[in-house]
Amino acid sequence: MSSDNVRMVTELVRLHQALRATSLPLASEGVEALRASRVSMIDQLQDYVIPRVMTMDAPLLTVVGGSTGAGKSTLVNSLVGERVTAPGLLRPTTRCPVLVHHPDDAKWFGQDRLLPGLRRTTEASNDQYSIQLVATKKMKRGLAVLDAPDVDSVDERNRELAAELLNCADLWLFVTSSARYADQVPWDSLKSAAERSAAVAVVLDRTPEDAIQTVSTHLARMLAARGLKDSPLFIVRNGKVSDEGLLPKGHVSEIATWLAALADDAITRNLVVSQTVDGAVRAISFTAHKVADAAAVQAAVAERLAQAAADAYAQGENSVEAALDAGVLARGDAGARWHDFVTSGNFTESLTSTDGALRAGQIRTGLGLTLELLLVRHAEAAAEATSTGWNGIPEGADLLALPGAESLSRASRGLRAATSQAVAAWQAAVEADVRAEGGSDAAAVAAMVGALGGADQDSTDVLGDAVGPTAAASLIEGAGQRLRQGVHGLLESEHRRYATVLGGLGLDPEAPAAVRAAARRVDDVRWATKNETN
């Protein structure tokens, strides 16, 4: 392998890796076509372009493809001169493609070479994920012919396989008939071949004498109009098929002679291969930039969706903190009951009495329930705000419409239970801290009220009487910090649901730049090689 080819293979492998690392998971406008292009490029790089650049001396692979019922298998048998592939009597015919080659060329078609994803077999098979290798000395050295499925088959796997094989052709021998030559599906494939400058020859097969002039003239005009005016056009007249399944030798001699000349002339054969490979590389490099652009757009959309969720939950957390700072909870019903409690009679003695402990427990429960309601309300509001933000972005609306994603429009089902547990854990931690300073559970309620914004210094004073002013201030501050940490953790857990959905898309913000850089390097090597050749 030449140094130029080594450089090209290196950059093609990098482009292949960059494309594999890039994804287009969001349902953006026009994304289906780009997804298909990305998969096609990945497959063509690994199935044909990279192996071919590594083995430019390999035989010319001629893929015989085309319309349903055009007589491709009979043509292949007739070109070889013996029955090597079975014509399909029923449509669709389910069988693996057949690759015919000279025995001395067998080394070029091993599992590690062309089409590595297809298993090799030497027997006829219905396995559409295999390729049958037929070695015969009737095939010219330096030439291989592959009988492919119909490009317009009603069987989806047949169509997929036909596309894969045509993408791996050094030369595509497109076979059609006077009845099917204007069909749209085969012309779509021909258009793709023309766009990547693939070498194409066209066979108008089994044509009645009275239709040759009219059909061939029209077909030639169609080829010219679609950028294929330089593609050879062969006419195979209708004739009787022998018992061996072969057309009369003279009916296919023009094609056979032309292919034999390509096989014998290494320079011409190399030009055909180089034309097809260069066209494929050019098309892949060009289309890779389109995929990179689309991936960058999707990454930006994902960032907008992520920001919408982050903003909604940040606002939710800010609203909870504002409510705490304003003492909303401490001024509610539970706060009023606490104020009555601390201003009635000898409060210090009541802290250790049975009645005082009971009343403190009731206030503690009321504070917990009020705090739970506050957290749930703002978590629900954050979920609703996120849903509204996502629905305002088409891709976000599509994500919310996916099966199982309905719950993202609301807080999680386990939110209430999680909130109850979080509040209970916070209250238990405050009680443990207060007891560690020698205070009672009733004194712990004072610390809770203080952390929730208790008014008129009631809580600080009461707690100070129980554990001392310094400890009281520290306990209230610690309870407040612990509460805010709990609020953050609870809302962050809710927020994480959206981050998980976006993370599961597999979008890498760096991937588009990697694809563009790899495509540019491929172009650089391609142009440098051309300049050296010229």
N, C-alpha and C positions, 0 to 999 in steps of 0.2 A: 504494500500500500504506500502510495507516494506521501510526501510530507504535507502536500496540500490536502490530500484526503484525510490524513490524520488530524489536521487542524479542523477540517470541516466536521468530521465525526465527533470530535471533542465538543464543538459548539452545538451541534445538533443534539447530542446527549444532554447538554445543559438546558437547551430549549425544551426538550422532552420533559425533563425533571421540573422545570418551571411551570409548564402547562399542567402537569399532573398536580402540582401544589396549588393551582388556581381553581377556584370554584365559582359558579354562578347560581347560587341556591335560591335567590329571591326571584319572584315572578314579575320581573320588569318587562316592559314592552319590548318585543322582539328578541327576548332572551332565548326562546326555544331554538331558534336557528343558530345562535351563537353557541349554545350548549352542544348542539349537534356538530358544529364546526370544530369545537374544542376536542370532542371525542374522536372525530375523524382525523384531526391532526395528530393526536397522540397515537392512534392506531397506525396511521400511515408512516409516522416516524419509526415506530418500533417494528412494524411488519415489513416495510419496504425501504424507506429512504436510508435509514442508518445501515441496515444490512447490505443494501445495494452499494452505498458509497464505500463500504469496507471491502466489497468484492466486485469491482467494476469489470473484472475479466470473466465474470460468470456468464453463462449462456443468456441469450436474448429471450426473455420470457414474454411470449405472445399469449395474451388472454383472449379467448374467443367468447364473446358475450353478446347479448342483444335481446331481441324480442322473444316472447313466448311463441313456440311453434315455428321458429325461423329455420330449424334444421341445423343447429350448431353442432350437435354430436355427430350427425351424419357427415357434415363438412369436415370435422376433425378427423374422423376415420378415413375419409377420402383423401385428405391431405397427407396423412401418415402412410396410407396404403394398406392398412389392415384394421380390423375392428379392435379398437383399444378402449372405447367408451360406449356405454349402452344408451341409445336414443330413448327419450321418455315418451312412452305411448300414452300415458295418462298425465293430466295436468292437475295439480303441480307434481312434478317428479321429485321425490325426496331421496336424494343420494348425495354422497360427498363428491366434490369436484375431482376431476382427473387431470393429472399433470403428466404429460408424455415427454420423455427425454431420451437421449442416447445413453447407453450404459456407462460410457466413459465420463458422462457429466453428472453421475449420481451424487458425487461429493458436494455439488453445489446446492442440493435441495434437502440437506439434513435438517433435523429439528432446530438446530442452532442458527439456521440461515433464514431464508425467506419465510414469512408467515409462521413465526415460532409458536403462535397460539393454536395452530391446527396440528392435530396428531397425524403422524405418518402411518400409512398402511399400504400394503401391496395388493390387497384384495378389494373387490367391489364392496361398497358399504353404504348403508343408509344413514350413517352417522354424519350429520351436517357440521360437526366440529372436527372432522378429519379431512385429509387430502390423500387421494390414492395416487401413488407414484407408479407409473408404467414405464419400464425401460425397454426400448426396442431399437435395434440397429437400423431400422428403416427411417428413424429420425436423424436428421443431420446433427453432427456435433456443433455445439455453439448455439443451438436453437432448442427451445422447449415450448410446448403448446399446452395451454391449460383450458379445459372445457369447463366453463363457469355456469352457474344457474341463471335463470331468466331474470333480467333486471326488473321486469314487470310481473313477476310471479305473484300469485295470490297468497303464497306462503311467505309469511313475514321473514322467517329465518333465511329462506332462499334469497329474498331481496337483500337482506343484510349481508349475506355471504357474497352475493354478486358485487355489491358495492365495495366490500373489503378486497376482493380479488382484482377488481378493476383499478383500485387505488395502488395495487402492487404490480401493475402491468408495465413492462418496458414499452410494449406495443399492444394497443387494443385493436383486435380484429372484430369490428362491430358488424354483426350479422342481422339482417332484416329481410323482409319479403315484400313483394309487390302489394300485398294486402295490409302489411303492418308498418311500412316504412315511415308513415307520417304520424304514428302514435306519439303522444306527448312524453310519456315516462322515459323511453329510451333517449329521446332528444334532450331531456333534462340531464341525463348522464353524459351525453355527448357535449353539452354545453359546459359541464364541469370539467371535462377533459380538455376542451379548448381553452378554458380560462387558465389552466395550469400548464398549457403548451405540451400536453402529452402527445406522444406519437399515436396516430389513429389511422387505420385503414378501414374502409367500409365495403361490405360484401352484400350485394343485392342477390339473395339466394333463390334458387329454384324458380327462376322467372320465366313465364311463358313467352314464346317468341313474339307474339303480337303485342306484348306489354313492355318489352325491353326499351324501345325508343322513348316512349312517353314517360315511363316511370323513372328511368335513369336520368333523363333530362331534368325532370322535376326534382329528383333527389340531389343532383349535382347543384342545382340552384339553392336548395335548402342548406346544403353543406357550406356553400360560399357565404350565404347570409348569416351563418352562425360561426364564422371564423375558421372554417375547416376546408377552405377551397383548395389547399395544398394536399389534402388527405387523398391517397389513392382510392379509386372506386373500381371495384371488381364486379363483374356480372357473371353469375353462375346460372347457366341455362337449365331449364327443367329437363330432367332425364330420368330414366328408369334406374332404381336402386337395385344393385345386385343382391344375390342371396347372402353375401357377406356384409351387406349394409353399406356398400360403397357406391358413390356416384361414378359415372363414366370418367376415366382418367383425364380425358381431354377437357372435361367441364371444369376441372379445378387446376389445370396445368399452369395457368397464368399466375394464380396465387402461390402455388407450390414453387414455381420458378423464382418468383419474387422473394419469398421467404428463404429459399435456398441461397440466393445471392446475398442476402443479409447475413446468413450464417457463415458463408465463406469469406466475406469481406470484413476483416476485423475492424478496419478503420470506419467503414460505414456503420457497422453494428455498434461500435463505441459512440458514434455520433448520435444514433437513435437513443441509446441508453442515456447519454449525457443530456440530450434535449429533454427527455422525460424527467430525469432526476432534477435537473436545474429548474425546470418548470414547477415541479412539486415543491422544491425548496423555496423558490420565490413565492409561490402561493401560500405556503405555510407561514413564512416570515411575515408576509403582508397581513394575513388573517390573524396572526398571533397578536398584532397590535390592536385589532378590533376587540379581541377577547380581553386583552389587558385593559382597554378603555372601559369595557362593560364591567369588568371586575372592580375597577377603581370607582365607578359609579355606585356599584352595589356596596362596596366598603363604606363609601360616604353616606349612603342611605342607612346602613346598619349603624353608623356613628350617630346619625340623627335620631334613630329609634332609641339607641342607648341613652342619648342625652335627654330625650323626652322622658324616659323612665327615671333617670337620675334626678332631673329637675323636679318631677312630681313627688318623689320620695324625700328629696331634700326639703321641699316646701312642706311636706307632711311633718317632717322632724322639726322644722322651724316653728310650725304652728303649735306643735305640742309644747316645745320649749317656751314659746310666748305665753301659752296658757299657764304653764307652771310659774313663769316669772311674774305673771299678773296675779297669781294667787287665786285663780279661778276655782280650783278644787277646794282650797282651804276656806273659801267664802261660800261654798255650797252648803247643802243640808248637813253633811257630815261636819263641816267646819263650824256651822252654827251650833250644832250639838256639842262640839268640842269647846266652843266659847262658853256655853252655858255650864259645861262641866267644870271648867277651870275657874269660873267666877262664882261658883256656888259653894258656900261654906268653907270649911278648912280643907283646901284641895290637897295640901301636902299629906294630911292624914288619909285622905280618901285614896291616894295612890296605892296604898298598901291594903286597903279594905277590900272585902269580898265584893261589895256593891261597886266600888270604884273600878276594880278589875273588870267587872261585868260591863259597866258602862264604857270603859276604855276599849274592850273587845268589840262592842257594838259599833263604836266610832271607827275602830280599825277596819272592820268589815265594810262599813259604808264608804270609807276612803278608798278601799281596794276596788269596790264595785264601780265607783265614780271614775277612778283612774282607768280601769279596764274599758269602760264605755268611751272615754276620751281617746284612748289609743286605737280602739277598733274603728271609731268614727273617722279618725284621720288616716288610718291605713286604707279604709274603704275609699276615702276621698282621693288618696294617692293612686289607687288602682283605677278609679274612674278617670282621673286626669291622664294617666298613662294610656288607657284605652282610647280616650278622645284624641290624644296626640298621635297614636299609632294609626287610628282610623283616618286621620287627616293625611296620611302618607299611603299611597296605593299598596306598596309592598308590605307596610305594617298591617293594613286592613286584611291583606291576603294571609298573613301569618296568624292573625286573630281568628280567621275563618277556617283554619286547618282543624281537622278532627282532634279533639282533646284540648284545644287551645281556648275553649270557651271560658274556662276558669280564670284566664288572664284578665278578663274584663272586670273581675271583682277580686276582692281580697281572697286569700287562700281559704279553703274549707277548714283548715286546722287553726286559723288565726285566733278565734275566740279561746280555744283551749290553750294555745301557746301564750296568749296574753294573760290569761288567768294564772298560768304557771309562772310567768315572768313576774307578775305583780306579787304573787305569793312568795316567790323566792326573794324579791326585794324586801318585802316586809319582814321575812324571817331573818334576813341578813342584818337589817336595822335593829331588830330586837336583840340579835346576838351581840352586836356592837355595844348597845346600851347596857345589856346585862354585864358585859365585860368591864364596864365602868361602874358597876354597882347599882344600876337603875332597874326599875321594875318594867313590866310589859306596858303599864300605863304611861310610864316615862318614855318608853319607846314610841308610843303613839304621838307624844309631843314632838319627838324627833321627826316622825313622818310628816306631821302637819307643818313643821317648820320647813322641811325640804320641799313641801308643796306650796310654800308661800304664805304661811300663817301670818295673820295681821296682828298689829299692836304688840308685837314682841311677846305675845302670850306663850307661844311654844318655847321660845328661847328662855324666857324667865322661868317657866315651869320646869323645863329640863335642867336649867341652871340650879334650881333649888334642889334637884335630885342628885345631880352629879357634879355640880360646880360649873361656873360660867365658861371657863376655858374649854372643859370637856364638852359642854353643851354646844358651843359654837362649832367645835370640831366634828361632833357627831352629826349635826344638821348639815354641815358642808359635805361631809362624807356621804350622807344619805342622798343628798342632792346629786352628787357626782355619780353615785352608783345608779340612781334612777335614770339619769340621762344616758348612761352607758347601756342600760337595759332597753331604753326606748330606741336607741340607735341600733342595737342588735336585733330587736324585733322588726323594725322597719327595713333594715338591711336584708333580713331574711326574706321579707316579702318582695323587696326589690330584686333580689337575686333570681327570682323566677324568670324575669325578663332577660336578665343577663345570661341565664342558662340557655334560653331559647336562642338568643343571638349567637352565643358561643357555639351552639350546636350546628350552626350553619356552616362552620368551617371557613369563614372568610378571613383571609390574612391580608391586612392593609399593605404589607410589603410585597405581596405576590405580584400585583400589576407591574411594579417597577422591575421586578426580577424577570418577568416575561419580556418586557420591552428591551431590557439590556441584553437578554439572550438572543432575541430576534435581531437586534442591531449587530451583535457579534457575528451571527450567521451571515448577515448581509455583507459585513466587512470582509469575511473570508471569501464569500462568493465573488464579490467584485475584485478582490485582490487576485483570485485565481483566474478570472476572466482576463484581467489586464496582463498577467504573466503569459497567458496562452496567446493573446493577441500580440 
